[in-house]
Amino acid sequence: MSAYQALYRKYRPQTFDDVSGQMAVTQTLKTQLISGKMSHAYLFTGSRGTGKTSCAKILAKAVNCLNPQDGNPCNCCSACQAIDSGACMDVLEIDAASNNGVDNVRDLRDDAIYTPSQVKMRVYIIDEVHMLSISAFNALLKIIEEPPEHLLFILATTELHKVPATILSRCQRFSFRRISQEDIAARLQYVAYQENIDLDDSAARVLARMADGGMRDGLSLLDQCASATVGELTAERVYACLGIAGERKTAELMGYIAAHDTAKALALFNQLYADGKEMGALLDELACLCRDLLILKTAPEAGLTMLSGVATDKEAFGLSKALSSGELVLMMELLEATMSGFTRSASRRMDAELCLIRLCQPELQLDTQSLNARLTRMEEQIKSGSFVSNPPMQMIPEKEEEPQPISDTVDEPEPVEQPLPDTIEAPVGFWAELVSAIRQEMKPPYVGFFTTSENAPVKGILRNNQVVLQCSNSFMYDMINKAEILAVIARKASAILGQNVNARAEDMTTKPQTGEKMKRLMDFGRAHSNIVNIKDN
């Protein structure tokens, strides 16, 4: 039984036409091969998995092929087969990471002067050339500048900035771009068809997105998921196999963050954690989604082609309207800081939960950047016309309905008009101003109860010259309904309004007690009964 070969090795491109997403590079190399105007040294740069080493091997075969086909190697002649099998001693692939000393380069330089024994040209492929030491680069410099006619150098690197300028000036440089998600998905579908893998279109798109522009990464992910799945390989199975949240869960979580719904965000996070989702991958998806939303806000039309695919276009548009640019920048920085701290963290789950809480409750952060982000959101709402002043603090007059007489035959006493107390109109933005004043003096944990968000645990209304604090539950009522807390609120409200007002707490979960209306109705009933008794007597 033959050993299993990884998909990225089995489907490595064998001709320039097989290379995906690098048309500018491959077409130029083919033209040079056809015309015979070859350089003596090439430098291939680009991110990992984009085809640098593959093109170097194809070029090594093409310059030595006995029967080239329109610039491509035939892959059938003795030279091509010897190079493919690694049996050709004149084509050497050197790893600069492990052969980076000056002695290694001197040995290479001494061997390079000899003419090839099996093929037409001796080819040196030096991978990760930026790992060479300065002395090794200096030793390589002279032979790259004036090589023998039978010698060809192909250098490859992922970090171009580490290659000395003296080397760059002596090479023809080709930049390998990141492969588009469409090209990766199409290649994955081809490989899946050849390997009898039932790959769903949505799963191919997810794998292409996770590959981050590298074809090798995409094929490795496909290999991993296909080996762990029986039957059709869907997007959900890819998410489960790779331990990531998936676009629907990520968009849902971002929706809770935009709505400042901490409870639902933590509940969804706990569900994903229990399902085995990796914390770093989850926060990375949130960061990618923040980046997508920021791009949509900056370039609504052109940004569609730049999205990472973490959420659908419809979801991304909806979320981009709920968050300001300043908030998105602050969220990205918080997510990046949390992920970078994972390496030295004692509890990654705790760090991730704290990050989510801070994302859902930006009012917990009072630094200048956080305040600026919230002001930016308000400015964007005002520009779009969607800004509405905070509704919790408003004047709610108590209009009492006069009870109707029980019998027309009974004379009713003339009602005595009671003077109504002077009422205070709540100015626009009063609750936000009051919350800001309270937070400057209140100490933890009470300060955390007073926010201006829609889901705040305490909301205020102004009723009969009294600030009524409506508590969302009994616990909050017990915490707020304290003399020292109410005194601070009353003092701050009086200072803002310029008139003395009181403060009281109200538990919104308890059943309403008999109100003033009922009391007046019962008083009226008793008075009516006394009148009837007097007439009967």
C-alpha positions as CSV (number, residue, x, y, z in Angstrom):
1,M,0.0,0.0,0.0
2,S,1.5,3.3,-1.1
3,A,1.9,6.1,1.4
4,Y,-0.7,8.9,1.4
5,Q,0.5,12.1,-0.2
6,A,-0.8,15.4,1.0
7,L,-3.1,17.3,-1.4
8,Y,-0.8,20.3,-1.7
9,R,2.1,18.1,-2.8
10,K,0.0,15.9,-5.0
11,Y,-1.5,18.9,-6.9
12,R,1.6,21.1,-7.0
13,P,1.5,22.9,-10.4
14,Q,3.7,21.3,-13.0
15,T,3.5,24.0,-15.7
16,F,3.1,27.8,-15.7
17,D,-0.4,27.4,-17.0
18,D,-1.3,25.4,-13.8
19,V,-0.3,28.2,-11.5
20,S,-3.4,30.0,-10.2
21,G,-3.7,33.8,-9.7
22,Q,-0.2,34.8,-10.9
23,M,-0.8,35.5,-14.6
24,A,1.5,38.5,-14.7
25,V,4.5,36.5,-13.4
26,T,3.9,33.3,-15.4
27,Q,3.2,35.1,-18.7
28,T,6.4,37.1,-18.4
29,L,8.5,34.0,-17.6
30,K,7.0,32.2,-20.6
31,T,7.7,35.1,-22.9
32,Q,11.4,35.2,-21.8
33,L,11.7,31.4,-22.3
34,I,10.3,31.6,-25.8
35,S,12.4,34.5,-26.8
36,G,15.5,33.2,-25.1
37,K,16.1,36.5,-23.2
38,M,16.6,34.9,-19.8
39,S,18.2,36.6,-16.8
40,H,20.9,34.9,-14.7
41,A,19.2,35.7,-11.3
42,Y,15.5,35.9,-10.3
43,L,14.0,37.0,-7.0
44,F,10.5,35.7,-6.2
45,T,8.7,37.6,-3.4
46,G,5.3,37.2,-1.8
47,S,3.4,35.8,1.1
48,R,3.4,32.1,1.9
49,G,1.6,29.6,-0.4
50,T,1.3,31.8,-3.4
51,G,3.5,29.7,-5.8
52,K,7.0,31.0,-5.4
53,T,8.8,27.7,-5.0
54,S,6.5,26.0,-7.5
55,C,7.3,28.6,-10.2
56,A,11.0,28.2,-9.3
57,K,10.9,24.5,-10.0
58,I,8.8,24.9,-13.2
59,L,11.4,27.5,-14.4
60,A,14.3,25.1,-13.6
61,K,12.6,22.4,-15.7
62,A,11.7,24.8,-18.5
63,V,15.3,26.0,-19.0
64,N,16.5,22.4,-19.2
65,C,13.5,20.8,-21.0
66,L,14.4,18.9,-24.2
67,N,11.0,19.5,-25.7
68,P,9.5,22.8,-24.3
69,Q,5.8,23.5,-25.1
70,D,5.1,27.3,-25.6
71,G,7.4,28.2,-22.7
72,N,6.2,25.3,-20.5
73,P,8.2,22.2,-19.7
74,C,6.9,19.0,-21.3
75,N,7.3,17.0,-18.1
76,C,8.0,13.9,-20.2
77,C,11.6,14.2,-21.2
78,S,14.5,12.7,-19.2
79,A,15.5,16.2,-17.9
80,C,12.0,17.0,-16.6
81,Q,11.5,13.6,-15.0
82,A,15.0,13.8,-13.3
83,I,14.2,17.2,-11.9
84,D,10.8,16.1,-10.7
85,S,12.1,13.0,-8.9
86,G,15.0,15.0,-7.3
87,A,17.6,12.8,-9.0
88,C,19.1,15.7,-11.0
89,M,22.3,16.8,-9.2
90,D,22.5,20.0,-11.3
91,V,19.2,21.4,-9.9
92,L,19.6,22.1,-6.2
93,E,17.0,23.4,-3.7
94,I,18.7,25.0,-0.7
95,D,16.9,26.0,2.5
96,A,18.6,29.3,3.6
97,A,17.1,28.9,7.1
98,S,19.3,25.9,7.9
99,N,22.2,26.8,5.6
100,N,22.6,30.4,6.3
101,G,26.3,30.6,7.2
102,V,29.1,32.0,5.1
103,D,30.8,28.5,4.8
104,N,27.6,27.1,3.2
105,V,27.6,29.9,0.6
106,R,31.3,29.4,-0.1
107,D,30.8,25.7,-0.8
108,L,27.9,26.6,-3.1
109,R,30.2,29.2,-4.9
110,D,33.0,26.6,-5.3
111,D,30.6,24.0,-6.8
112,A,28.8,26.5,-9.1
113,I,31.8,27.0,-11.4
114,Y,31.6,23.4,-12.7
115,T,29.5,22.8,-15.8
116,P,26.4,20.7,-15.4
117,S,26.6,17.0,-16.0
118,Q,23.0,16.0,-16.7
119,V,21.2,19.0,-18.1
120,K,22.0,22.3,-19.9
121,M,22.0,24.7,-17.0
122,R,22.9,24.4,-13.3
123,V,20.1,25.9,-11.2
124,Y,20.2,26.9,-7.5
125,I,16.9,27.6,-5.8
126,I,17.5,29.3,-2.5
127,D,14.3,29.4,-0.4
128,E,13.8,31.9,2.4
129,V,16.9,33.8,1.2
130,H,16.4,36.5,3.8
131,M,17.6,34.1,6.5
132,L,21.2,34.3,5.2
133,S,23.7,36.2,7.4
134,I,25.3,39.4,6.2
135,S,28.6,37.6,5.6
136,A,26.8,34.9,3.6
137,F,25.1,37.6,1.4
138,N,28.5,39.2,0.8
139,A,29.9,35.8,-0.3
140,L,27.0,35.3,-2.6
141,L,27.1,38.8,-4.1
142,K,30.1,38.3,-6.5
143,I,28.9,35.1,-8.1
144,I,25.4,36.5,-8.6
145,E,26.8,39.6,-10.2
146,E,29.0,37.7,-12.7
147,P,27.9,34.1,-12.9
148,P,29.0,31.6,-15.5
149,E,26.8,31.1,-18.6
150,H,25.6,27.7,-17.4
151,L,24.4,29.0,-14.0
152,L,20.9,30.3,-12.9
153,F,20.0,31.6,-9.5
154,I,16.3,31.6,-8.3
155,L,15.9,33.3,-4.9
156,A,12.6,33.2,-2.9
157,T,11.6,35.1,0.1
158,T,8.5,36.2,2.1
159,E,10.3,39.1,3.7
160,L,11.7,41.3,1.0
161,H,12.8,44.1,3.3
162,K,15.5,41.8,4.9
163,V,17.2,41.3,1.6
164,P,20.2,43.7,1.0
165,A,19.8,46.2,-1.7
166,T,23.0,45.0,-3.3
167,I,21.3,41.6,-4.0
168,L,18.1,43.2,-5.1
169,S,19.8,45.3,-7.7
170,R,21.3,42.2,-9.4
171,C,18.1,40.2,-9.7
172,Q,14.9,40.4,-11.7
173,R,12.2,40.7,-9.1
174,F,8.8,39.2,-9.5
175,S,6.1,39.9,-6.9
176,F,3.6,37.1,-6.2
177,R,0.2,38.5,-5.2
178,R,-2.2,37.0,-2.8
179,I,-4.5,34.6,-4.6
180,S,-8.1,35.8,-4.7
181,Q,-10.8,33.8,-2.9
182,E,-12.5,33.0,-6.2
183,D,-9.4,31.4,-7.6
184,I,-8.7,29.4,-4.5
185,A,-12.3,28.2,-4.3
186,A,-12.2,27.2,-8.0
187,R,-9.0,25.2,-7.5
188,L,-10.4,23.5,-4.4
189,Q,-13.5,22.4,-6.3
190,Y,-11.2,21.0,-9.0
191,V,-9.1,19.1,-6.5
192,A,-12.3,17.9,-4.7
193,Y,-13.7,16.6,-8.0
194,Q,-10.4,14.7,-8.7
195,E,-10.4,13.2,-5.2
196,N,-14.1,12.3,-5.1
197,I,-14.7,14.7,-2.3
198,D,-18.3,16.0,-2.1
199,L,-17.4,19.7,-1.5
200,D,-20.3,22.2,-1.0
201,D,-19.9,25.6,-2.6
202,S,-20.3,27.4,0.7
203,A,-17.6,25.1,2.2
204,A,-15.3,26.0,-0.6
205,R,-15.8,29.7,0.0
206,V,-15.1,29.3,3.8
207,L,-11.9,27.4,3.1
208,A,-10.8,30.0,0.5
209,R,-11.4,32.7,3.1
210,M,-9.5,30.8,5.8
211,A,-6.6,30.3,3.3
212,D,-5.9,34.1,3.4
213,G,-4.6,34.2,-0.1
214,G,-2.4,31.1,0.1
215,M,-3.3,28.1,-2.2
216,R,-1.2,25.7,-0.1
217,D,-3.1,26.7,3.0
218,G,-6.4,26.2,1.2
219,L,-5.4,22.7,0.1
220,S,-4.1,21.8,3.5
221,L,-7.4,22.9,5.1
222,L,-9.4,20.9,2.5
223,D,-7.2,17.8,3.3
224,Q,-7.8,18.2,7.0
225,C,-11.6,18.6,6.7
226,A,-12.1,15.9,4.1
227,S,-10.2,13.4,6.2
228,A,-12.4,14.1,9.2
229,T,-15.8,14.2,7.4
230,V,-17.9,11.4,6.0
231,G,-20.3,12.5,3.3
232,E,-20.8,16.0,2.0
233,L,-18.4,18.6,3.3
234,T,-20.6,21.6,4.2
235,A,-19.7,24.9,5.7
236,E,-21.0,23.9,9.1
237,R,-18.8,20.8,9.1
238,V,-15.8,23.0,8.1
239,Y,-16.6,25.2,11.1
240,A,-16.8,22.2,13.4
241,C,-13.6,20.7,12.1
242,L,-11.6,23.8,12.3
243,G,-13.0,25.0,15.6
244,I,-14.3,28.4,14.4
245,A,-17.6,30.1,15.0
246,G,-18.9,30.5,11.5
247,E,-20.3,33.6,9.8
248,R,-23.8,33.3,11.2
249,K,-22.7,33.1,14.8
250,T,-20.1,35.8,14.4
251,A,-22.7,38.2,12.9
252,E,-25.1,37.3,15.6
253,L,-22.5,38.0,18.3
254,M,-21.6,41.4,16.7
255,G,-25.3,42.2,16.6
256,Y,-25.5,41.8,20.4
257,I,-22.4,43.9,20.8
258,A,-24.0,46.7,18.6
259,A,-27.2,46.5,20.7
260,H,-25.1,46.6,24.0
261,D,-26.9,43.4,25.1
262,T,-24.2,41.9,27.3
263,A,-26.3,39.0,28.6
264,K,-27.1,37.6,25.2
265,A,-23.5,38.1,24.0
266,L,-22.1,36.2,27.0
267,A,-24.7,33.5,26.6
268,L,-23.8,33.0,22.9
269,F,-20.1,33.1,23.8
270,N,-20.6,30.4,26.5
271,Q,-22.4,28.2,23.9
272,L,-19.6,28.5,21.4
273,Y,-17.0,27.8,24.2
274,A,-18.9,24.7,25.2
275,D,-18.9,23.6,21.5
276,G,-15.1,23.7,21.5
277,K,-14.6,26.9,19.5
278,E,-11.1,28.3,19.8
279,M,-11.0,31.6,21.6
280,G,-8.4,33.2,19.4
281,A,-10.2,32.2,16.2
282,L,-13.5,33.6,17.6
283,L,-12.0,37.0,18.4
284,D,-10.1,37.0,15.1
285,E,-13.4,36.6,13.3
286,L,-14.9,39.5,15.3
287,A,-11.8,41.6,14.4
288,C,-12.2,40.7,10.7
289,L,-15.9,41.7,10.8
290,C,-15.0,45.0,12.4
291,R,-12.6,45.6,9.6
292,D,-15.3,44.8,7.0
293,L,-17.7,47.1,8.7
294,L,-15.2,49.9,8.8
295,I,-14.4,49.4,5.1
296,L,-18.2,49.5,4.2
297,K,-18.6,52.8,6.1
298,T,-15.5,54.3,4.4
299,A,-16.3,53.0,0.9
300,P,-19.8,51.6,0.7
301,E,-19.7,50.7,-3.0
302,A,-16.1,49.6,-3.6
303,G,-15.9,48.0,-0.2
304,L,-18.1,45.1,-1.3
305,T,-15.2,43.6,-3.2
306,M,-12.9,43.9,-0.2
307,L,-14.9,42.0,2.4
308,S,-13.4,39.0,4.1
309,G,-16.7,37.0,4.0
310,V,-17.0,36.6,7.8
311,A,-20.7,37.8,7.4
312,T,-23.0,38.0,4.5
313,D,-23.2,41.3,2.6
314,K,-26.7,42.0,3.9
315,E,-25.6,41.4,7.5
316,A,-22.5,43.5,7.1
317,F,-24.6,46.5,5.7
318,G,-27.0,46.2,8.6
319,L,-24.3,46.1,11.2
320,S,-22.3,49.0,9.6
321,K,-25.3,51.3,10.3
322,A,-25.4,50.4,14.0
323,L,-21.8,51.2,14.8
324,S,-19.7,54.4,14.2
325,S,-16.3,54.4,12.7
326,G,-14.8,55.5,16.0
327,E,-16.4,52.6,17.8
328,L,-15.2,50.1,15.2
329,V,-11.6,51.4,15.4
330,L,-11.7,51.1,19.2
331,M,-13.2,47.6,19.0
332,M,-10.5,46.4,16.7
333,E,-7.8,47.7,19.0
334,L,-9.4,46.0,22.0
335,L,-9.7,42.7,20.1
336,E,-6.1,42.9,18.9
337,A,-4.8,43.7,22.4
338,T,-6.8,40.8,23.9
339,M,-5.5,38.3,21.3
340,S,-1.9,39.5,21.7
341,G,-2.2,38.9,25.4
342,F,-3.4,35.3,25.0
343,T,0.2,34.0,24.9
344,R,0.9,35.1,28.5
345,S,-2.6,34.7,29.9
346,A,-3.5,32.4,32.7
347,S,-7.2,32.2,31.6
348,R,-8.0,32.9,27.9
349,R,-11.7,32.4,28.5
350,M,-11.7,35.1,31.3
351,D,-9.8,37.5,29.0
352,A,-12.3,36.9,26.2
353,E,-15.3,37.4,28.4
354,L,-13.9,40.6,29.8
355,C,-13.2,41.8,26.2
356,L,-16.9,41.0,25.3
357,I,-18.2,42.9,28.3
358,R,-16.1,45.9,27.4
359,L,-17.3,45.7,23.8
360,C,-20.9,45.6,24.9
361,Q,-20.6,48.3,27.6
362,P,-18.4,51.1,26.2
363,E,-19.5,53.3,29.1
364,L,-17.2,51.3,31.3
365,Q,-14.2,52.9,29.6
366,L,-13.9,56.6,30.3
367,D,-10.6,57.3,28.5
368,T,-10.4,60.0,25.9
369,Q,-10.5,57.6,22.9
370,S,-13.6,55.8,24.2
371,L,-15.5,59.0,24.8
372,N,-14.4,60.2,21.3
373,A,-15.8,57.0,19.8
374,R,-19.2,57.5,21.4
375,L,-19.3,61.2,20.3
376,T,-18.5,60.0,16.8
377,R,-21.5,57.7,16.9
378,M,-23.7,60.5,18.0
379,E,-22.4,62.8,15.2
380,E,-23.1,60.1,12.6
381,Q,-26.6,59.6,13.9
382,I,-27.2,63.4,13.7
383,K,-25.9,63.5,10.1
384,S,-28.1,60.6,9.0
385,G,-31.2,62.0,10.8
386,S,-31.6,58.9,13.0
387,F,-30.6,60.6,16.2
388,V,-33.3,60.8,18.9
389,S,-32.7,62.3,22.3
390,N,-32.7,59.8,25.1
391,P,-36.3,59.0,25.9
392,P,-36.1,57.6,29.4
393,M,-36.1,61.0,31.1
394,Q,-39.3,62.7,30.1
395,M,-42.3,64.5,31.7
396,I,-45.1,62.0,32.4
397,P,-48.1,64.0,33.9
398,E,-50.6,62.0,35.9
399,K,-54.0,62.7,34.5
400,E,-56.7,61.5,36.8
401,E,-60.0,60.5,35.3
402,E,-63.0,61.8,37.3
403,P,-65.2,58.9,38.5
404,Q,-68.7,58.8,37.1
405,P,-71.6,58.9,39.5
406,I,-73.2,55.6,40.4
407,S,-76.8,57.0,40.3
408,D,-78.3,60.0,38.7
409,T,-80.8,60.4,41.5
410,V,-78.1,61.3,44.0
411,D,-76.9,64.8,44.4
412,E,-73.2,65.0,44.3
413,P,-71.2,67.4,46.3
414,E,-69.5,70.1,44.3
415,P,-65.9,69.1,43.6
416,V,-63.3,71.3,45.3
417,E,-60.5,72.2,42.9
418,Q,-57.1,71.5,44.4
419,P,-54.2,73.6,43.3
420,L,-51.8,71.6,41.2
421,P,-48.1,71.8,42.2
422,D,-45.8,73.5,39.7
423,T,-44.2,70.9,37.4
424,I,-40.8,71.0,35.9
425,E,-40.2,70.2,32.2
426,A,-37.2,67.9,31.7
427,P,-34.8,69.6,29.4
428,V,-33.4,67.7,26.4
429,G,-30.5,65.5,27.3
430,F,-31.3,65.8,31.0
431,W,-30.9,62.1,31.8
432,A,-27.6,61.9,30.0
433,E,-26.4,65.0,31.9
434,L,-27.6,63.5,35.2
435,V,-25.9,60.2,34.5
436,S,-22.7,61.9,33.8
437,A,-22.9,63.9,37.0
438,I,-23.8,60.8,39.0
439,R,-20.9,58.8,37.6
440,Q,-18.4,61.5,38.6
441,E,-19.3,61.1,42.3
442,M,-20.8,57.6,42.7
443,K,-18.5,54.8,43.8
444,P,-18.4,51.2,42.5
445,P,-20.5,49.1,42.3
446,Y,-23.3,51.7,42.1
447,V,-21.6,53.7,39.4
448,G,-22.0,50.8,36.9
449,F,-25.8,50.9,37.3
450,F,-26.2,54.3,35.7
451,T,-25.7,54.4,31.9
452,T,-27.5,55.9,28.9
453,S,-27.8,52.7,26.9
454,E,-31.2,51.3,25.9
455,N,-30.6,48.2,28.1
456,A,-29.6,50.2,31.2
457,P,-30.7,48.5,34.5
458,V,-31.9,51.8,35.8
459,K,-33.9,54.4,33.8
460,G,-35.2,57.7,35.1
461,I,-38.4,59.7,34.5
462,L,-39.5,63.1,36.0
463,R,-42.9,62.8,37.6
464,N,-44.5,65.5,39.8
465,N,-41.1,67.2,40.6
466,Q,-39.6,63.9,41.5
467,V,-36.9,61.9,39.8
468,V,-38.3,58.3,39.7
469,L,-35.6,55.6,39.1
470,Q,-37.3,52.7,37.4
471,C,-35.3,49.6,38.4
472,S,-35.4,46.6,36.0
473,N,-35.5,44.0,38.8
474,S,-35.8,43.6,42.6
475,F,-32.0,43.3,43.1
476,M,-31.4,46.6,41.4
477,Y,-34.2,48.2,43.4
478,D,-32.6,47.0,46.7
479,M,-29.3,48.4,45.6
480,I,-30.6,51.8,44.5
481,N,-33.3,52.3,47.2
482,K,-30.8,53.6,49.8
483,A,-30.9,57.0,51.4
484,E,-27.3,57.9,50.6
485,I,-27.8,56.9,46.9
486,L,-31.1,58.8,46.5
487,A,-29.6,61.8,48.2
488,V,-26.8,62.0,45.6
489,I,-29.2,61.7,42.8
490,A,-31.6,64.3,44.2
491,R,-28.7,66.8,44.8
492,K,-27.3,66.3,41.2
493,A,-30.8,66.7,39.7
494,S,-31.6,69.8,41.7
495,A,-28.3,71.4,40.6
496,I,-29.1,70.7,36.9
497,L,-32.8,71.8,37.1
498,G,-32.1,74.8,39.3
499,Q,-34.9,73.7,41.7
500,N,-35.2,71.3,44.5
501,V,-36.4,67.9,43.5
502,N,-36.6,64.5,45.3
503,A,-35.6,61.1,44.2
504,R,-37.1,57.7,44.8
505,A,-36.7,54.1,43.4
506,E,-39.4,52.0,41.8
507,D,-39.3,48.2,41.2
508,M,-40.7,47.6,37.7
509,T,-41.1,43.8,38.3
510,T,-43.5,44.0,41.3
511,K,-47.3,44.1,40.8
512,P,-48.5,47.7,40.9
513,Q,-50.2,48.5,44.2
514,T,-53.4,50.4,44.6
515,G,-52.8,53.8,43.0
516,E,-54.0,57.3,43.6
517,K,-56.9,56.7,41.2
518,M,-58.2,53.8,43.2
519,K,-57.8,55.7,46.4
520,R,-59.9,58.6,45.1
521,L,-62.5,56.2,43.7
522,M,-62.9,54.5,47.1
523,D,-63.1,57.9,48.9
524,F,-65.8,58.9,46.5
525,G,-67.7,55.6,47.1
526,R,-67.6,56.1,50.8
527,A,-68.8,59.8,50.5
528,H,-71.6,58.6,48.2
529,S,-72.6,56.0,50.7
530,N,-72.8,58.5,53.5
531,I,-75.1,60.8,51.4
532,V,-77.5,57.9,50.7
533,N,-77.6,57.0,54.4
534,I,-78.4,60.6,55.3
535,K,-81.3,60.7,52.8
536,D,-82.7,57.4,53.9
537,N,-82.8,58.6,57.5
